[in-house]
Amino acid sequence: MQKINRNVVLALLSLTSLVFLLFQLCYYKFYLSQKNGAAFSKARGSQSGQDSTRWHVVRKFLGLISSHNIPVYLIDPLILGLVDKDIEQIRSSPDGPSPECKYFCAPRDFTTFALLDKTWKHEVGLFRTAEKMGFQWLKIINRDPRLDGMDDLSGMEIPLHYIFKLASHAIHLVVFYERSGNFLWHGPLRLKQHMDRKFVPFRKLHFGRYPGAYEKPELLLVSIDDLKVQIPKNPSSFLEEMSHSRFLECRYREARAFFQLYPDDASLDAVEFRKKAKSLLHLAALTLNNLGVKFWLSSGTCLGWYRQCNVIPHSKDVDLGIFIRDYKADIIPAFQKAGLPLKHKFGKVEDSLELSFQGQDDVKLDIFFFYEEDDHIWNGGTQAKSGKKFKYLFPKFTLCWTEFVELKVHVPCETLQYVEANYGPEWKVPVKVWDWKSSPSNVQDNGVWPVDEWDDVIQIY
């Protein structure tokens, strides 16, 4: 029997081991790594490891939603901030390859997308496919606030957020709903008692700490890191909007309780006034929004929203607030052009300015300008006959969005403190006899206008 060459045997064994090792590497790369979300990015110039995992998870998620014809768009503030710096280059070469994985490989725990509820209803198949692709998922539902004003529908739950997790990265999908004020709304992220609070680091989420309100964005399809994705056409505007998006829901339950104690005025005059007040508020909002002037519901109009989710029928006017820093000389001519003549102008820009415009019939629009001090905010008042000045003090406040008479509009976030400052602790009780010079809890005397200034600071038309 021919003697076997020892070197040949060693060489064959080494070759066999090498082939087996190569097979293991290929098996891991093309099967296990894809299943567990650890594949390396194919984007040119991308990095390996954690950076590449982020890109890979986003790619798989986009493939998932594309296979189910679900239109989503990117709202991740970290990525949009990077995209905004290069937006002209990205717009000019929407199909161009990325020289490196610059955006989706940026360090972060989540990538955030938005979904319009009305564009998708079939979720079961999506979750089954997601699981086959290796995703774990979590669905967050809560009551639909749009139905809280209806006794028989209050408490119905709707999906608000989805979380898809793969490997060490997660996709946060925020569900937006269209509201009657022609804007988009998303709800808060509140975990049910049985949910795993360690599923992802929820505290790091950019959306969900509170409800938010947004204008409907115009979308742009672009290529980012070799991935096709829709983004807001103007990322900087969206990011600015995001920073001031907090939304306050009307207090429907409290409003129902209020009307049980004080039945609503359903007379023809009340119905007609509310109709005119709604029309006037919409016209005022359109005029000020076109000027880029931020405003909010103030005085009796704010009280009506907070206490009874409606216009107070015996108020006979619409009240708005504007910070004096946002004053523009175009305000008066813009309202006059809109068909609202100036009724009176009291004060001046430097002190106690207020404007009143005449709406339909006897309904008027009062605009109060607010001045900020170190520890409080105030607006002024003027008595035309005597030249007396008054000051109304409020604790400092910020602005939130709400929906009122089918309009997206600002109110003070600290509404209770704002209302209590103006109407005192008994603000829940309707008062039909009201003297603006003495009834408000926060009114103070503020001197008298010099007689030689009356022609400028007391103008009645």
C-alpha positions in Angstrom: 0.0 0.0 0.0 1.4 3.3 -1.1 2.4 5.5 1.9 0.3 8.7 2.2 2.3 11.9 2.0 1.9 13.7 5.3 2.3 17.2 3.8 -0.5 16.5 1.3 -2.8 15.5 4.2 -2.0 18.6 6.1 -2.6 20.7 3.0 -6.0 19.1 2.4 -7.0 19.6 6.0 -6.0 23.3 5.9 -7.9 23.8 2.6 -11.0 22.1 4.1 -10.8 24.3 7.2 -10.5 27.4 5.1 -13.5 26.5 2.9 -15.6 25.9 6.0 -14.5 29.2 7.5 -15.4 31.0 4.3 -18.8 29.3 4.3 -19.5 30.4 7.9 -18.6 34.0 7.1 -20.8 34.0 4.0 -23.7 32.4 6.0 -23.4 35.0 8.7 -23.2 37.9 6.3 -26.0 37.0 4.0 -28.4 35.2 6.3 -27.9 35.7 10.0 -26.8 39.3 9.8 -29.8 40.3 7.7 -32.2 38.4 10.0 -30.8 40.1 13.1 -30.3 43.5 11.6 -26.5 43.6 11.7 -25.6 43.8 8.1 -23.1 46.3 6.8 -24.2 49.2 4.8 -23.8 49.1 1.0 -23.7 52.8 0.8 -20.4 54.0 -0.6 -18.0 55.3 2.1 -20.1 54.1 5.0 -18.6 52.9 8.2 -19.0 49.5 9.7 -20.4 48.6 13.1 -23.1 50.6 14.8 -23.2 53.4 12.2 -23.9 50.9 9.5 -26.5 49.2 11.5 -28.6 52.4 11.7 -28.5 52.7 7.9 -29.4 49.0 7.5 -32.4 49.2 9.8 -33.8 52.3 8.0 -33.3 50.5 4.7 -35.2 47.4 5.8 -38.0 49.6 7.3 -38.4 51.5 4.0 -38.5 48.2 2.2 -41.1 47.0 4.6 -43.5 49.9 4.3 -42.9 50.1 0.5 -44.0 46.5 0.1 -47.3 47.4 1.8 -47.7 50.7 -0.2 -47.6 52.8 3.0 -46.5 56.5 2.3 -44.3 57.7 5.1 -42.1 60.8 5.4 -39.0 61.6 7.4 -39.5 63.9 10.4 -36.4 63.0 12.4 -35.1 66.3 13.7 -31.5 65.2 13.9 -31.4 64.0 10.3 -33.5 66.9 9.0 -31.1 69.3 10.7 -28.2 67.7 8.7 -30.2 67.6 5.5 -31.2 71.2 5.8 -27.5 72.3 5.6 -27.2 70.5 2.3 -30.7 70.9 1.0 -29.8 72.8 -2.2 -27.3 70.1 -3.1 -29.8 67.3 -2.3 -32.6 69.0 -4.3 -30.3 69.5 -7.3 -29.2 65.9 -7.5 -32.1 63.8 -6.2 -30.8 60.6 -7.8 -27.2 61.2 -7.2 -25.1 58.6 -5.2 -24.0 59.7 -1.7 -20.2 59.9 -1.3 -20.6 58.6 2.3 -23.2 57.5 4.8 -23.6 61.0 6.2 -27.2 61.2 7.4 -28.7 57.9 8.4 -25.4 56.8 10.0 -25.4 59.8 12.3 -25.4 58.8 16.0 -28.9 58.4 17.4 -31.1 55.8 19.1 -34.2 56.3 16.8 -35.1 57.3 13.3 -38.5 59.0 13.2 -41.0 58.9 10.4 -44.6 60.2 10.0 -47.7 58.4 8.7 -51.0 60.1 7.8 -53.7 57.9 9.2 -56.1 58.3 6.3 -53.5 56.9 3.9 -53.3 53.5 5.5 -55.7 51.1 7.3 -54.4 47.6 6.9 -51.9 46.9 9.7 -52.1 43.1 10.3 -50.1 42.1 7.2 -47.5 44.8 7.9 -46.8 43.4 11.4 -46.5 39.8 10.1 -44.0 40.9 7.4 -42.1 42.9 10.0 -41.7 39.9 12.2 -40.5 37.8 9.3 -37.9 40.5 8.7 -36.7 40.3 12.3 -38.5 43.4 13.6 -40.0 43.6 17.0 -42.8 46.1 17.3 -45.0 48.0 19.7 -48.3 49.7 19.1 -49.4 52.6 21.3 -53.1 53.5 21.3 -55.2 56.0 23.3 -58.6 57.6 23.2 -59.6 59.8 20.3 -59.9 63.4 21.7 -62.0 64.4 18.6 -64.8 62.3 20.0 -64.7 63.5 23.6 -67.4 66.0 23.0 -69.8 63.2 22.0 -71.1 61.2 24.9 -71.8 58.0 23.0 -68.3 58.0 21.2 -66.1 59.3 24.0 -63.3 56.8 25.0 -62.8 55.2 21.5 -59.1 54.4 21.0 -57.0 55.0 17.9 -53.3 54.2 17.1 -51.0 57.1 17.9 -47.5 55.7 17.7 -45.6 52.6 16.4 -42.1 51.4 17.4 -40.2 49.0 15.2 -37.0 47.6 16.7 -34.3 45.7 14.9 -30.8 45.0 16.4 -29.7 48.1 18.3 -31.8 50.6 16.4 -35.5 51.5 16.4 -37.9 53.3 14.1 -40.5 55.6 15.6 -43.5 56.0 13.4 -45.8 58.9 14.5 -49.4 58.8 13.3 -50.8 62.1 12.2 -54.5 62.9 12.0 -56.2 65.6 10.0 -58.3 67.9 12.2 -61.3 70.1 11.3 -59.1 73.2 11.5 -57.3 71.9 8.4 -54.1 71.0 10.3 -52.4 67.8 11.4 -52.4 66.5 14.9 -50.4 63.8 16.7 -51.2 62.4 20.1 -49.0 61.8 23.2 -47.1 58.6 23.8 -48.5 57.1 27.0 -47.6 53.5 27.7 -50.3 51.2 29.1 -49.6 49.5 32.4 -48.8 46.1 30.8 -46.3 47.5 28.3 -42.6 46.9 28.4 -41.0 50.2 29.5 -37.6 48.9 28.6 -38.5 48.1 25.0 -36.6 51.2 23.9 -35.4 54.3 25.7 -38.7 56.2 25.4 -37.5 59.3 27.2 -35.2 60.0 24.2 -38.1 60.2 21.7 -38.5 63.5 20.0 -42.3 63.1 19.5 -44.8 62.1 22.1 -44.1 64.0 25.3 -47.2 66.0 24.5 -49.7 66.3 21.6 -48.5 68.4 18.6 -50.1 70.4 15.9 -48.6 71.0 12.4 -49.5 72.5 9.1 -49.8 70.0 6.3 -46.3 69.8 4.8 -45.4 69.8 1.1 -43.2 66.8 0.6 -40.1 66.2 -1.5 -38.8 62.9 -2.7 -35.0 62.8 -2.4 -32.1 60.3 -2.2 -30.3 60.4 1.1 -27.4 57.9 1.6 -28.6 56.0 -1.4 -32.1 55.6 0.1 -35.2 57.1 -1.5 -37.2 58.9 1.1 -39.8 61.7 1.4 -39.0 64.8 3.5 -40.7 68.1 4.2 -39.9 70.4 1.3 -38.6 73.0 3.7 -36.8 71.2 6.6 -35.9 74.4 8.4 -39.6 75.5 8.6 -40.7 72.1 9.8 -38.0 72.1 12.5 -39.1 75.6 13.6 -42.7 74.4 13.7 -41.7 71.4 15.7 -40.1 73.6 18.4 -43.5 75.3 19.0 -45.9 72.5 18.3 -47.4 71.7 21.7 -51.2 71.3 21.5 -53.8 71.7 24.2 -57.1 69.9 23.8 -60.4 71.6 24.7 -61.7 70.4 28.1 -64.8 68.7 26.8 -65.7 66.9 30.0 -65.5 70.1 32.0 -67.5 71.9 29.4 -70.3 69.2 29.7 -70.2 69.6 33.5 -70.4 73.4 33.1 -73.5 73.2 30.8 -75.2 70.9 33.3 -75.0 73.6 35.9 -75.6 76.5 33.5 -77.6 75.4 30.4 -76.3 76.8 27.2 -78.1 79.7 25.6 -79.7 78.3 22.5 -81.7 81.4 21.6 -81.7 82.7 18.0 -79.6 85.7 19.1 -77.0 83.5 20.7 -76.7 81.2 17.8 -76.4 84.2 15.4 -73.7 85.8 17.5 -71.6 82.7 17.7 -71.9 82.3 13.9 -70.7 85.9 13.4 -67.9 85.6 16.0 -66.7 82.4 14.3 -66.6 84.1 11.0 -64.8 87.2 12.5 -62.2 85.0 14.2 -61.5 83.1 11.0 -61.1 86.4 9.1 -58.8 87.8 11.8 -56.7 84.7 11.8 -56.3 84.7 8.1 -55.3 88.4 8.1 -52.7 88.1 10.9 -51.3 84.8 9.6 -50.8 86.4 6.2 -48.8 89.2 8.0 -46.8 86.6 10.0 -48.1 88.0 13.3 -48.4 85.5 16.1 -51.6 86.0 18.2 -53.7 84.1 20.8 -57.2 83.9 22.2 -57.4 86.4 25.1 -59.9 87.7 27.7 -63.5 86.5 27.2 -62.7 84.5 24.1 -60.0 82.5 25.9 -62.4 82.0 28.9 -65.0 80.7 26.5 -62.6 78.1 25.0 -61.2 77.0 28.4 -64.5 76.9 30.3 -67.1 75.8 27.7 -65.3 75.0 24.5 -67.3 77.6 22.7 -67.8 81.4 22.2 -69.6 83.0 25.2 -72.8 84.3 23.6 -73.2 87.4 25.9 -69.6 88.6 25.3 -70.5 90.5 22.1 -66.9 90.6 20.8 -63.8 88.6 19.9 -60.6 89.2 21.9 -57.1 88.5 20.7 -53.7 89.1 22.3 -50.4 90.0 20.5 -47.0 90.6 22.0 -45.9 94.2 21.3 -42.6 92.9 19.9 -44.7 91.3 17.0 -46.5 94.6 16.2 -46.4 95.6 12.5 -47.6 98.9 11.1 -49.4 96.9 8.4 -51.9 95.5 10.8 -54.5 98.4 10.6 -54.4 98.7 6.7 -54.6 94.9 6.4 -57.7 94.6 8.5 -59.3 97.6 6.7 -58.5 95.9 3.4 -60.2 92.7 4.7 -63.4 94.7 5.3 -63.0 95.5 9.0 -62.8 99.3 9.6 -60.9 100.6 12.6 -63.3 101.4 15.4 -60.8 102.9 17.9 -57.1 103.0 18.6 -55.9 103.7 22.2 -52.4 104.1 23.4 -49.2 103.9 21.4 -46.7 101.3 20.5 -44.5 102.2 23.4 -47.4 102.1 25.9 -50.8 100.4 26.3 -51.6 100.0 22.6 -55.0 98.4 21.8 -57.0 98.3 18.6 -60.7 97.6 17.9 -62.2 96.8 14.5 -65.8 96.7 13.6 -67.1 93.4 12.4 -70.5 92.4 11.0 -73.4 94.3 12.8 -72.4 95.0 16.4 -69.7 92.3 16.7 -66.3 93.8 17.1 -62.7 92.5 17.2 -60.5 93.8 20.1 -56.7 93.3 19.9 -54.7 93.8 23.0 -51.0 94.3 22.9 -48.9 92.7 25.7 -45.7 94.1 27.2 -43.2 91.9 28.9 -41.5 92.9 32.2 -38.9 90.9 34.3 -41.5 89.1 36.3 -44.9 89.6 34.6 -46.7 90.5 31.4 -49.3 93.2 31.0 -51.6 94.9 28.6 -53.2 98.3 28.9 -56.6 99.9 28.8 -57.7 103.5 28.2 -60.9 105.3 29.2 -61.7 107.7 26.3 -63.7 110.2 28.3 -61.2 110.8 31.1 -57.9 109.7 29.6 -57.4 107.3 32.5 -55.0 104.5 31.9 -55.3 100.9 33.3 -52.9 98.0 33.5 -53.8 94.3 33.5 -51.1 92.1 35.0 -50.6 88.4 34.1 -48.0 85.8 35.2 -45.6 85.0 32.4 -46.9 82.4 29.9 -46.0 80.6 26.8 -48.2 79.7 23.8 -49.7 76.4 22.7 -51.9 75.4 19.8 -55.5 74.4 20.2 -58.6 73.9 18.0 -61.4 76.4 18.4 -64.5 76.8 16.2 -62.7 74.8 13.5 -59.6 76.9 13.6 -56.0 76.1 14.7 -55.2 78.9 17.0 -52.9 79.8 19.9 -53.8 80.0 23.6 -51.6 80.5 26.7 -50.2 77.1 27.7 -50.6 78.1 31.3 -54.3 78.7 30.6 -55.6 78.3 34.2 -53.2 80.9 35.6 -54.0 83.2 32.7 -57.8 82.9 33.2 -57.6 83.2 37.0 -55.5 86.4 36.7 -58.2 88.0 34.6 -61.3 86.6 36.2 -60.3 85.5 39.7 -61.0 82.1 41.4 -64.7 82.2 40.5 -64.1 82.2 36.8 -66.3 79.1 36.4 -69.4 81.1 37.3 -70.9 83.1 34.3 -71.0 86.8 34.9 -73.2 88.8 32.5 -72.5 92.3 34.0 -68.9 93.1 33.5 -67.0 96.4 33.9 -63.6 96.3 32.2 -62.3 99.1 34.5 -63.1 97.4 37.8 -64.3 93.8 37.3 -61.0 92.1 36.3 -59.0 90.7 39.2 -55.7 91.9 37.7 -56.6 95.5 36.9 -54.6 98.4 38.3 -54.7 102.2 37.8 -51.9 103.3 35.6 -52.1 107.1 35.6 -53.6 109.5 33.1 -52.6 110.3 29.5 -51.3 113.9 29.2 -53.9 116.1 27.6 -51.5 117.2 24.9 -51.2 113.5 23.8 -54.9 112.7 23.6 -55.2 113.3 19.8 -52.6 110.6 19.3 -53.5 108.1 22.1 -57.3 108.3 22.0 -58.6 107.9 18.5 -62.3 107.0 17.9 -63.8 106.5 14.5 
